[in-house]
Amino acid sequence: MESIIDTILPGDCTEILADLPENSVDLVFADPPYNLQLSQELYRPNMTKVDAVNDEWDKFESLEEYDKFTRAWLSACRRVLKDSGALWVIGTYHNIYRVGAILQAMDYWILNDVIFIKTNPMPNFRGVRFTNAHETLIWAQKKKGAKYTFNHHAMKSLNDDLQMRSDWYLPICTGKERIKINGAKAHSTQKPESLLYRVILSSTNPGDVVLDPFFGTGTTGAVAKKLGRHFIGIERDEGYIQIARQRIAAVQPAPEAALEQQEPRSRPKVPFGALLEAGLLTPGQTLYFGPKDGASATVLANGHIRCNDITGSIHQVGRTLANAPCNGWENWHYVDERTGTRRKLDELRQVIRLQAENSMVGSDLKDEKTPLRDLNEKDRGGLVAATARLHPGVSSRDSSEPPDLPIE
Ligand SMILES: C[S@@+](CC[C@H](N)C(=O)[O-])C[C@H]1O[C@@H](n2cnc3c(N)ncnc32)[C@H](O)[C@@H]1O
């Protein structure tokens, strides 16, 4: 077992899983082929071709063939899962109902289904259906009634001490995070790291082993390593394996001290944890109290910060330092890598808000109320500039980058 931890095993997952020790992994995250059954090319109104998922790995002869494949990998995963283990599987309307029915018939016990709501989905170009703006995740434990891992407090503090719900609003993988080769997407369905961040932080502990039988570009491995977990990847495409290896090698694991679970505290409206999930801050990064000099604190993976022996939300730690009421967004600063200067955390909060607003506009939800709806032109201009500077990928949908796939 030791020798396969933190490695990618090349080949067919069902065959490889059969050789792994039983009851050995803590969590399976699976992003299997969707069996999209695309029968024709897809074009935008301007007649440019949509870069849809039409890979060979997604093709099956029939629904029966797909079900047979699903039964095989689900039962192979069940054998290697510990009794306390659990499985996450993500899919779309094309496959998730079939996968769900099969895993229930196998005595997996469903704990939740979670909706990954894409804040920046691709429109339905032909206007013949609703915009396909979500994917579904099923979270199921191996054995009904067994002890399983759910880090309730970590989820709550990641969401600024508000209980995490089963509807997750996250952007699909774009911008800097999207791996490209010669300008083209390296993989048609690379998942966003923010999604795996939530899955792994909620249902594993540091040091646990997460197995992904459909590893692709290694999103699961990259986030597992960042959060101090181990991974085993299985992938049958050698090209994707190379990409995943390089990607994971570049990941810096969070320091152990940043991975402790903390008790939840105060409850501001915009969750500080969203900055971590979006990759605008990283666990272990230093924040500074004030624009010059002042105390410093370490960002923890669960959305709290630590300054010496004080741990809590940005507001609570600020309040203790100032011995007065404190708005953490205004008082804590991060260092802008580009200029080397300190900038208010609030700028990053505005990036998240602007991103949410942009995606609402992009997905034809113009009538929805958003926190930025009432900003004047000057404020909007400032935020657009901040977004471009801090997170180049955020605004790229409007310009050079084509809209993304319905399935990511
Ligand atoms: C939906 S993609 C996963 C993408 C991945 N989550 C990521 O973020 O990059 C499915 C992957 O499973 C691989 N695959 C398909 N059938 C497989 C099989 N039987 N065994 C191993 N890998 C397989 C494909 O090559 C593809 O990379």
The ligand as a Tripos MOL2 file, in Angstrom:
@<TRIPOS>MOLECULE
LIG
   27    29     1     0     0
SMALL
NO_CHARGES

@<TRIPOS>ATOM
      1 C1        -14.7300   13.2150  -16.3420 C.3       1 LIG1
      2 S1        -13.0420   12.9580  -16.5580 S.3       1 LIG1
      3 C2        -12.3200   13.3460  -14.9850 C.3       1 LIG1
      4 C3        -11.7190   14.7350  -14.9290 C.3       1 LIG1
      5 C4        -11.0420   15.0490  -13.6080 C.3       1 LIG1
      6 N1        -11.9890   15.0680  -12.5160 N.3       1 LIG1
      7 C5        -10.2910   16.3770  -13.6640 C.2       1 LIG1
      8 O1        -10.6070   17.2970  -12.8780 O.co2     1 LIG1
      9 O2         -9.4080   16.5210  -14.5020 O.co2     1 LIG1
     10 C6        -12.9630   11.2210  -16.6390 C.3       1 LIG1
     11 C7        -11.5670   10.6640  -16.8090 C.3       1 LIG1
     12 O3        -11.6320    9.2490  -16.6410 O.3       1 LIG1
     13 C8        -10.7440    8.6110  -17.5450 C.3       1 LIG1
     14 N2        -11.2960    7.2530  -17.7320 N.ar      1 LIG1
     15 C9        -12.3910    6.8970  -18.4380 C.ar      1 LIG1
     16 N3        -12.6200    5.5790  -18.3180 N.ar      1 LIG1
     17 C10       -11.6460    5.0870  -17.4890 C.ar      1 LIG1
     18 C11       -11.3600    3.8080  -16.9690 C.ar      1 LIG1
     19 N4        -12.1180    2.7400  -17.2670 N.pl3     1 LIG1
     20 N5        -10.3000    3.6790  -16.1430 N.ar      1 LIG1
     21 C12        -9.5150    4.7470  -15.8330 C.ar      1 LIG1
     22 N6         -9.7430    5.9850  -16.3060 N.ar      1 LIG1
     23 C13       -10.8120    6.1630  -17.1300 C.ar      1 LIG1
     24 C14       -10.7730    9.4960  -18.7790 C.3       1 LIG1
     25 O4         -9.5720    9.3550  -19.5280 O.3       1 LIG1
     26 C15       -10.9520   10.8950  -18.1810 C.3       1 LIG1
     27 O5         -9.7100   11.5360  -18.0160 O.3       1 LIG1
@<TRIPOS>BOND
     1     1     2 1
     2     2     3 1
     3     2    10 1
     4     3     4 1
     5     4     5 1
     6     5     6 1
     7     5     7 1
     8     7     8 2
     9     7     9 1
    10    10    11 1
    11    11    12 1
    12    11    26 1
    13    12    13 1
    14    13    14 1
    15    13    24 1
    16    14    15 ar
    17    14    23 ar
    18    15    16 ar
    19    16    17 ar
    20    17    18 ar
    21    17    23 ar
    22    18    19 1
    23    18    20 ar
    24    20    21 ar
    25    21    22 ar
    26    22    23 ar
    27    24    25 1
    28    24    26 1
    29    26    27 1
@<TRIPOS>SUBSTRUCTURE
     1 LIG1         1 GROUP 0 **** ****
